C-alpha cells in the first residue's frame, strides 16, 4: 500500500518522466541546487493544507511545481517559452493522472514563477486538490 505522496510521485514519473522531489521550501531550496535538469526540468511537491481523511480516502491540497533552469536576466517575458512548455507538461500530468484509477486532481489553479529559489528556476506551479480513488477501506 502506497502513501498519497508515493502515488503522486509515481504518476509524475510515469506521465512526464521528470525527476521528483518532495519537501518544504527550505529543504527544496537545498536539493534543487544539485538536481539534474537534463531531461527538461524537475517537478517538486509540497503540501499546503492538512490532509482530509474520510472513509479511508486521503485528500490534500498540494502545490506541484514544474520548473527548469533559467537565466536571471530581469526580463520575465524571455522565459515565457519555458513556462509554456512546462504548462503543457503539467496539463499532461493532470489529464493522464485523472484517467488512472489511482488519483483524482480537481480545483486546479496555476501560477507562473520566475527566478524562484537560490537556483534560478522558472516554470509553473499548479495548486490542486488531489484525492485517492481507493483508500484504506478498499484494502480490508
C-alpha positions in Angstrom: 0.0 0.0 0.0 1.4 3.4 -1.0 1.0 6.8 0.6 -0.7 9.6 -1.4 2.7 11.2 -1.8 4.1 8.0 -3.3 1.1 7.8 -5.6 1.7 11.4 -6.8 5.4 10.6 -7.3 4.7 7.5 -9.4 2.2 9.4 -11.5 4.6 12.2 -12.2 7.5 9.8 -13.1 5.2 7.7 -15.3 3.4 10.6 -17.1 6.1 13.3 -17.6 9.3 11.4 -16.9 10.9 14.1 -14.8 12.8 13.9 -11.5 10.6 14.3 -8.5 11.3 16.0 -5.2 9.1 16.4 -2.1 9.7 18.6 0.9 9.2 22.1 2.4 10.6 25.2 0.8 13.8 25.2 2.8 14.5 21.5 2.0 13.7 22.0 -1.7 16.0 25.1 -1.9 18.9 22.9 -0.8 18.1 19.8 -3.1 17.3 21.8 -6.2 20.8 23.2 -6.3 22.1 19.7 -7.0 19.1 18.5 -9.1 19.6 17.0 -12.6 17.7 19.2 -15.1 19.0 17.4 -18.2 15.5 16.0 -19.1 14.0 19.4 -19.4 13.2 20.2 -15.8 12.2 18.8 -12.5 9.0 18.5 -10.5 8.6 19.2 -6.8 5.6 18.8 -4.5 4.8 20.4 -1.2 1.6 20.0 0.8 -0.2 23.3 1.6 -3.0 22.0 3.7 -3.8 19.3 6.2 -5.0 16.1 4.6 -8.6 15.2 4.8 -9.1 11.6 5.8 -12.7 10.4 5.2 -13.8 6.8 4.9 -10.2 5.7 4.4 -9.6 8.0 1.5 -7.0 10.7 1.8 -7.3 14.1 0.1 -5.0 17.1 0.2 -4.4 20.4 -1.3 -0.9 20.5 -2.8 1.3 22.6 -4.9 3.2 20.9 -7.7 5.9 22.9 -9.4 7.1 22.1 -12.9 10.4 24.0 -13.3 13.5 24.3 -15.3 16.7 26.3 -15.1 16.7 29.9 -16.4 19.0 32.8 -16.9 18.1 35.5 -14.4 18.1 38.4 -16.8 15.5 40.7 -15.3 13.1 40.1 -18.2 10.4 37.6 -17.4 8.9 37.6 -20.9 12.0 35.9 -22.2 11.1 32.9 -20.1 7.6 32.6 -21.5 8.7 29.7 -23.7 9.9 27.7 -20.7 6.7 28.4 -18.8 4.5 27.4 -21.8 6.5 24.1 -22.2 6.1 23.3 -18.5 2.4 24.3 -18.5 1.9 21.7 -21.2 3.8 19.2 -19.1 1.6 20.0 -16.1 -1.5 19.6 -18.2 -0.3 16.2 -19.5 0.2 15.1 -15.9 -3.3 16.2 -14.8 -5.0 14.6 -17.8 -3.1 11.3 -17.5 -3.5 11.1 -13.8 -7.2 11.7 -13.9 -7.5 8.9 -16.4 -5.9 6.5 -13.9 -7.7 4.6 -11.2 -5.3 5.9 -8.5 -5.8 9.7 -8.1 -8.2 12.4 -9.0 -6.9 16.0 -9.5 -9.5 18.8 -9.1 -9.8 22.5 -8.4 -6.7 23.3 -10.3 -5.1 26.8 -10.2 -1.9 27.7 -11.9 0.8 30.3 -11.1 3.8 31.2 -13.3 7.0 31.5 -11.4 10.3 33.2 -12.4 13.6 33.2 -10.6 12.4 31.0 -7.7 14.8 29.6 -5.1 18.6 30.1 -4.9 18.8 28.2 -8.2 17.3 30.4 -10.9 14.2 28.4 -11.9 11.2 29.3 -14.0 8.0 27.4 -14.7 4.6 26.9 -13.4 3.0 25.8 -10.1 -0.3 24.1 -10.0 -2.3 24.2 -6.8 -4.9 21.4 -6.7 -6.9 19.1 -4.6 -5.5 15.6 -5.0 -7.7 12.7 -3.8 -7.1 9.0 -3.7 -9.6 7.0 -5.7 -9.0 4.0 -3.5 -8.2 4.2 0.2 -7.6 2.1 3.2 -11.2 0.7 3.3 -10.6 -0.9 -0.1 -7.6 -2.8 1.4 -9.6 -4.5 4.2 
